[in-house]
Amino acid sequence: MPRISVLGTRRGSGLGFSRNFGSSSVQDAEENWDELIDLHSDLREVMETFQTFDEDKDMRLNRDELLVAMTTIGQPVDDNLITEMIDSVAPGQDSVNFSGFLALMSMPMKSGDVDEEVLEAFKIVDVNGDGFISFEDLDQGLRD
């Protein structure tokens, strides 16, 4: 069965999902159809985002436009990271087209302070410090 991996902007982290297509049951077919409808909606949303930040309407995001886009969607970036991002999807270029932008949006991204907050909350609940949250840890953490 072919695997299709694409962007899923409204799914938790927004970093992507994979789905097996080719199932034979009616229920699987309906789920695949729903997934394709969601995919279409997600792609439209990414295209609208791309067009919003494409200030000169040349269907490419230059360094400045990409910097503004990434900052606006909450990704901490600097000039070096913008260079790495562009080079990863369009080597030798100074801008990215929609396909490159879509590829960038499909890659794992840093979530900044959120990761630190989640880690701190995890440490509070992981009472015995073993790196796992057992029922006992959860029960004790909620009591404290």
N, C-alpha and C positions, 0 to 999 in steps of 0.2 A: 504494500500500500504506500502511495506517496505521502510524504509529510510536508505540510505547508506551515511555515513559521512566519508570523506577521505581527505587526504592531497591534496592541490592544490598549488604547489610551485610557479607557475607563475601567480597567481591571486592577484594582489595588495600586500597585506601584506604577502601572502604566508602561511597563517595560516590555511587554510582549507575551505571546502565548503560542503554543503549538497544538495542532489538532490533526488527528488522523482522518482522512477522507477516504471513502470507499467502502463503508460499512453497508451491510445488506438489509438490516432491519428497518422497518418504517420509523420506529422511534429514533434510531440513529440518523436516518435521513432527515427527519424533522429537526433534530438538534443541529445537524450540519447546516441546514437551511437557515436556522436562526443565527448560527455562528457567522454565516456569510452575510446576512443582513447586518449584523453587528459590525463586521469587518468593513462593509461599505460605509456605514455611518462613521466608523473610526477614521477611515481614509479621508472622507470628506472633511472631518474635523481637523485632521493634520494639514490638509490642503488649505483650508481656510486660515489656519495659523500661519502657514508658510506665506500665503498671500498678504496677510496682515503685516508681516515684518519685511516684506519685499517692497521697500519704500520707492525704489526707482522703477518698479514693475518690469524688470528685465527677466523674470522667472529664475533668478539666482539670488542667493543670500550672500552678500559680501561679508568680510570680517566684521565690520561694524554692525550690520544688520543681524548677523548670527549672534554676536555678543549681546545685543539688545534682546533678541528672542530668548536666548538661554537664561539671561538674567531675569527676564519677565516671567518665565515659567518656573523660576525658583532654583535654577542650577548655578551654583557659584562658579564662575569662570574668569580666567584672566587671558591676556594675549597669548601666552604660551599654550594654554589648553585649547584656545580657539584654533591655533596653528595645528596642533595635534589632531583636533577633530576634523578640520578640513583635509589634512593630509591622509587621514584614515579612510575617507570616502572619495576624495578627488585629488590624488597625488599630483603635485606640480601646479595646482590651480590656486586661485586666491578667493574662490567662492564655491558654493555648493548649489546644485540644482535641486528640484523637488525630490528626486530619487535619493540623492545624498542626504538631504534633510530627513527623509523618511528613515533611512538607514541609521542616522544619528539618533533619532527618536526611538528606534528599536533597541538601541544599546543600553546596557545597565548604566544608570546614572547615580551620582552621589546624592544623598539626601541631606547632607549637611548636619545640622544640629539634631535633626530627628533621630538619626542613628545613635547619637550620644544619649539622648533622652530615653530611647527604647532600651539601650544597654544598661543605663542606670536603673530603670524600672525593673529590668530582668534581674539585676543583681540584688535588688531589694527582695524580690519574691523567691529567688534561689537561695533559701535560708542556709542550706549546708554547703553552698559554694561549689557544687560538683558540675556545674554547667548545664544541668537539667532541672526542669521544674516538675517535681513529682506532685501527686495529690497532697502529700503531707506538707511540702514546701508551700503550695498554694494556700492550703488551709491555715498554716502558721503565718504566712505573709499577710493574709487578709485579717487575721486576728491582731497583728501588731500594729 
